[in-house]
Amino acid sequence: MMSRVDGEALDAERRTVSAFVIKQRQERWLRDLTRSMLKRRHTVRLYDRRDLDDRWATPLSKQDHTPQGVLDQLRRRGAPAQAWLMQAHEVAQRHELSDAVTKVLEDAAGGVGGALVICIPGELAYHETETEGGFVLHRPAY
């Protein structure tokens, strides 16, 4: 049985995938979000941005690719104090926004790339890749 928190995490992941993953890949991502972590790790590709819709992605400059720079970019777009941290090898976990961003950047510096910080599911997220740096994903609700 899925806990309330796991259900909320899965909902945040699904809404974010539906908003930011290209249509051709959405079905696979959405199906694979519910798979075991071992299988999910190989199919939910967060290490690069091949599956993401570039219309909503804004690359960060080198000067903004710091914890404070990322936080400033997200807060400017309305990020709340809490966020979901989505990594390929685990179900999204709720964190303070600053803690999630710091963890993602530290992991990337240590060679463990590929994560989404989901600020507003389906509207605002931060994607850190292994080799391409960081991207703010913003798709305002109209």
C-alpha positions as CSV (number, residue, x, y, z in Angstrom):
1,M,0.0,0.0,0.0
2,M,1.3,3.5,-0.9
3,S,1.6,6.0,1.9
4,R,0.1,9.5,1.6
5,V,3.5,11.0,1.2
6,D,4.5,8.5,-1.5
7,G,1.2,9.3,-3.3
8,E,1.9,13.0,-3.1
9,A,5.4,12.4,-4.4
10,L,4.2,10.3,-7.3
11,D,1.6,13.0,-8.1
12,A,4.3,15.7,-8.1
13,E,6.5,13.6,-10.4
14,R,3.6,12.8,-12.8
15,R,2.5,16.4,-13.1
16,T,6.1,17.5,-13.7
17,V,6.7,14.8,-16.3
18,S,3.5,15.7,-18.1
19,A,4.5,19.4,-18.3
20,F,8.2,19.1,-19.1
21,V,8.9,15.8,-20.9
22,I,8.4,15.7,-24.7
23,K,5.2,14.0,-25.8
24,Q,7.0,11.1,-27.5
25,R,8.6,10.0,-24.2
26,Q,5.9,10.9,-21.7
27,E,4.0,7.6,-21.7
28,R,7.2,5.6,-21.0
29,W,8.2,8.0,-18.2
30,L,4.8,8.0,-16.6
31,R,4.6,4.2,-16.7
32,D,8.1,3.8,-15.3
33,L,7.6,6.1,-12.4
34,T,5.7,3.3,-10.7
35,R,8.3,0.6,-11.4
36,S,10.8,-0.7,-8.9
37,M,13.7,1.6,-8.3
38,L,16.2,-0.7,-10.0
39,K,14.2,-0.7,-13.2
40,R,13.2,2.9,-12.9
41,R,16.8,4.0,-12.7
42,H,17.5,2.8,-16.2
43,T,14.5,4.4,-17.9
44,V,13.8,7.7,-16.1
45,R,16.7,9.6,-17.6
46,L,17.6,12.6,-15.5
47,Y,21.3,12.6,-16.3
48,D,20.8,14.5,-19.6
49,R,18.0,16.6,-21.0
50,R,17.2,14.6,-24.2
51,D,13.6,13.9,-23.0
52,L,12.8,17.4,-21.9
53,D,10.9,20.0,-23.9
54,D,13.4,22.8,-24.6
55,R,10.5,25.3,-24.9
56,W,10.4,25.4,-21.1
57,A,14.1,25.1,-20.2
58,T,16.3,28.1,-19.5
59,P,20.0,27.3,-19.0
60,L,21.8,28.8,-16.0
61,S,24.9,31.0,-16.5
62,K,28.0,29.9,-14.8
63,Q,27.6,32.7,-12.3
64,D,24.1,31.5,-11.4
65,H,25.2,27.8,-11.1
66,T,25.6,28.1,-7.3
67,P,23.2,27.3,-4.6
68,Q,22.3,30.9,-4.1
69,G,22.1,31.6,-7.8
70,V,19.7,28.7,-8.4
71,L,17.6,29.7,-5.4
72,D,17.4,33.3,-6.6
73,Q,16.3,32.1,-10.1
74,L,13.6,29.8,-8.6
75,R,12.3,32.3,-6.0
76,R,12.0,34.9,-8.7
77,R,9.6,32.6,-10.5
78,G,7.6,31.9,-7.3
79,A,9.2,28.8,-5.8
80,P,7.8,28.0,-2.3
81,A,10.0,27.1,0.7
82,Q,9.5,23.4,0.2
83,A,10.3,21.3,-2.9
84,W,10.3,17.7,-4.0
85,L,13.7,16.2,-4.9
86,M,13.4,13.7,-7.7
87,Q,16.3,11.4,-8.5
88,A,16.2,8.4,-10.8
89,H,17.0,5.9,-8.1
90,E,14.4,6.9,-5.5
91,V,10.9,8.2,-5.0
92,A,10.7,12.0,-4.7
93,Q,11.3,13.3,-1.2
94,R,10.1,16.5,0.3
95,H,12.9,19.0,1.4
96,E,13.5,22.6,2.2
97,L,14.1,24.2,-1.2
98,S,17.6,25.4,-0.2
99,D,18.5,21.9,1.1
100,A,17.3,20.2,-2.1
101,V,19.2,22.6,-4.4
102,T,22.4,22.3,-2.3
103,K,22.2,18.5,-2.4
104,V,21.7,18.4,-6.2
105,L,24.7,20.7,-6.8
106,E,26.9,18.8,-4.4
107,D,25.9,15.5,-6.0
108,A,26.7,17.0,-9.4
109,A,30.1,18.2,-8.3
110,G,30.8,14.7,-7.0
111,G,29.9,13.1,-10.3
112,V,26.4,12.0,-9.3
113,G,24.3,14.0,-11.8
114,G,20.7,13.9,-12.8
115,A,18.0,15.3,-10.6
116,L,14.9,17.5,-10.6
117,V,14.0,19.8,-7.8
118,I,10.2,20.1,-8.2
119,C,9.1,23.5,-6.8
120,I,5.6,23.7,-8.2
121,P,4.5,20.4,-9.8
122,G,3.9,20.9,-13.5
123,E,5.0,24.6,-13.5
124,L,8.4,25.1,-12.0
125,A,11.4,22.9,-11.5
126,Y,15.2,22.9,-11.6
127,H,17.0,20.2,-13.6
128,E,20.7,19.4,-13.0
129,T,22.3,17.2,-15.6
130,E,25.6,15.3,-15.4
131,T,27.3,17.1,-18.2
132,E,25.2,20.1,-19.4
133,G,24.8,22.0,-16.2
134,G,21.6,23.3,-14.7
135,F,18.3,24.4,-16.2
136,V,15.2,26.2,-14.8
137,L,12.1,24.5,-16.2
138,H,9.2,27.0,-16.1
139,R,5.8,26.6,-17.6
140,P,3.5,29.2,-16.1
141,A,-0.1,28.2,-15.5
142,Y,-2.4,30.5,-17.5
